[in-house]
Amino acid sequence: MEQSKLRTIPLEKLELWEEANVRKDNTYDNIRDLARNIKKNGLQAPLLVKEKDRKYFVFSGQRKLAACRMINMKGIPCFVFKDIKEVRAKILSLSENIYREKMTREDKSNAAASLYKQLKSISAVAKALGVKEKTVRGYLDYEAMPDKLKDFARGKGLTTKQVEDIYMKFSDTSKALTIARKLSRIDDRNKKRKMHIAIQQASMFDNAATIEKRADKLSKMKPYRIILSSKDSEVIEFIAKKRNLDGKEMLVEITEGWIRGFMEGNS
């Protein structure tokens, strides 16, 4: 394991190590809010940097670095590594970010794919990141997805989960795009949920028309009422916003995920 030392580094000596940073999307969203928070409360988590030729290259904490520059913070607390390799830096960068909702599915998938190319093993990537092999496979599946299909989860009306379900069910890209397009055009939440369920229940040979007919035959969804604390509600709304959902859709996704895990014996 690489040894690191906690040091305070002058702002002007810090540079971004682009190749080792795993966060690529939405990098500077809400950066002003982060800068205000750091100015008020200080930097709570040090940056991770590599020291080379009296310069310091940041491989985890690029948002914090940008925020510190915005407020002209003079000295930055950093964990300094001297002999760290790029692959190990990527592992640490992804490990730091992987459970933060602000890091997109795309970032995580790209980083996992990059590590897989170097480590050559799903189990090795899972061990390095401290996640299950199933999680790594999910990242790799998403990385392999055609960009045209990913676009539906980039602000075109579908969630990442919906797009993944379509991709995993239909290997024919043309068919997958047709079904994704159909689902994205449904505005009514109840109808959209039924269509999504019909997609999950479909066979790879079904076409869009067959899936639509099955969705129409599904029984009406049963409503449930849930009361959350204001703190929990804020968390739900925050995560939902990052996933292009509203709060109710986020709760449905969380509940369905828990039910699947329970049925598979994981809860």
N, C-alpha and C positions, 0 to 999 in steps of 0.2 A: 504494500500500500504506500502511495506517495505521501511524504511528509509535508506538512504545510505549517507556516507560521503566521500568526495574526499580526499585521503591521498596518500603520497608517501611511498611505501613499499620497503624495501630492497629486492633485487633479490633473495637472499638465503632463504627468508621466504615464497616465493611463490611456491605452489604446484598445480598440475592440478587436478581438481575435475572431474575425468573420467566419472562418472555416469551422471553428469549434463550437460556435453558438448554434443551438438547435432551434431557437425561436426565430421564425422568419415572417409570419403573418401577424398583422395587427400589433406590430412591435411597439409603436408609440401611441397607441390609443390611451386616452385619459392621462397623458404624461404630466400635464399641468397639475392634476389632482395629486399624483404621486409626489411631484416636486414640493407642493404645499405641505403634504404630510411629512416629508423628510425634513423640511425647514422647521416645522413645528415640533416634531417628535424625535428627530434624528434618524440616522440610518440603522434600522433594527437588525438587518441581516447583512453581514459583510459580503463584498464581491469576491468571486474566485478568479485569481489571476495567475498567469505564468510570467516568471521573471526571465528576461533575456536581454543581455547587453544593456543593462541599467534601464530598461524599459519594462513596462508591465502590461501584459495583454489580457484583457478581460474575456473569459469564456463562459461566465455565468453572472448575469447582472447587468445586461446591456440597457434595460429600461432604467434601472437605478442609476447607472452611469450617466445616461442622458438627463435624468432629473437632477442629478448633482451638478451637472454642467449648467443647467438652466438657472440654478440658484447660486452658482459660483461657489460651491462648497470647496474649501481649500484642501482639507485632508480627508481621505476616504479610507475607512477601515476595510482591509482586504485579507483574505487567506491567500498567502503567496506560495506557489509551487515552483520548484526550480527545474525539475527534469520530467515534467509530465508530457506524455505523448498526446497527439491529437485525438486518437480513438478513446483514450482514457478521459480526456477533457470533455469529449462529447457525452460520454457516459455520465460524468458528474453533472454536466449541464442539463441533460435530460432528467436525471434523478432529482435535481433541484426543482425542475419545472413540471414534472409529469403529473402531479396531483393538483396543479393550479388550474382552475377553470379558464383563466385568461389565455393559456396556451392552447392553440387550436388543435383539433384532431389532425389537421394536415401537418402541422409542425411535428407532432409526436410521431406520426407515421413516417414522415421523411427521415427523421432522426433514427427511428428504429430500423428502417431500411438501410440507412448508411452504416449503422453498427452491424447489421446482419451481413452486409457485404464484406466487412472486415473480420468479424468473428466466426462467420460460416456456420453458425449454429443457433437455432431458436432458443434452446435451453441456455446457452451462454449469454445471449442477449437478455433473457428473462432474469437470469441470476445477477447479471451486472446492474440491471435496473431495479431489481427487487420487486418484480411483478410476476404474474403467472404466465406460463407459456401461451395459454389461450389469449391473453391480452396482447402479447407480441404478435401472434398470428392475426389478430384483428387489425393491428396496425399495418402489418404487411399486406393484408387483403385490401385495406383502404388505399395504400400506396399504389397497388397494382390497378386500381380502378381507373377507367378512362376519364380524362379530364372533362369531357362533355357531360359525363354523369355527375362528377364531383361538383360541376357548376350549379346543379340544382340545390346543393347544400350551401352555396355561396350567395345567399340572398335571393334565390329564385323559388322560394315557397316550400322547400322541403327541409326536414331535419337530417342530420347526419345518419341517424338510425334508419330513417325511411329509405334513404339512398343506399345504405349498406344492405338492407333487406332485399331491395330490388336487385342489386348487383350479385348478391350471393345466390339468389333464386334463378336468375336468368343470365346465362353465359353469352347469349346472343346480344351484342351491344345495341343493335338496332331495336330489338324488342324491348330491352331494358330502358332505352331512351324514350320509346313510345309510351311505356307504362309510367315512367317518371313524369313525362309531360302531362299525361292524363291526371295523375295524382296532384300535381302542382296547380292545376287549374280548378281544383275543387275548393271553394271558399267556405262552405258549411263545415264546421268542425266535426259534427257527428258523422256526416257522409264521408269526410276524409278519413276518420278513424276506421269506419267500416271498410273502406277501400284498402286501407293499410293492412287490416286484419286479413282481408281476402287475398292480398298479395302474399302475406306470410303463409297462408294455407294453400296457395296455388302450387301446381307442379310446373316444372320447367317447360312443359309443352303447351301450357295455357297461353292464350293471347289476351290482349287488353279487354276485348269485348266479353270474353268468358269470365274474366276477373270482375268486371263491372256487374255482370249478372249475379255472380255469387255475392258481391257486396250488397246488392239490392235485397237479397234474400236473408241477410243476417238480421237477427232479432234486434230490437231497439236496445241501445246501450242503457245500462242501469245507472242512474246518477247516485253519487255518494257525496255527503257533505263532510268536509274536514275543517277543523278549527286549529289554527297554528298561532303561536306567539308572534309578536311583531318582529322579533329577531329572526325567527325561522322563516317568516314570510319574506323578509328582506333578502335572506340568503336564496330562497327559491326564485324570487324575482331577478336577483343578480345573475344566477346561473342561467335562468331561462333567457335572459337578454343576450347572453353570450352564445347561446345555442339557437338564436332566432326563433324562440318559442314564446308563448305567453305563460303565465304562472300555472294555469290549469293544465296546459299541455305538458309542462315540465313535471307536474305531479303525476300525471298519467304515465309518463315515461319512467319515472322513478318506481312507481307501483308495479308496473308490468315487469321491469327489470328484477325487482325483488321476488315477484311471483315465479318468474322463470328460474331464478336461482334456487328458490325453495323447492320447486318441482324437480330440479336436477340434484337436490341434496346438498346445495352449497350454502344454505342458510339455517 
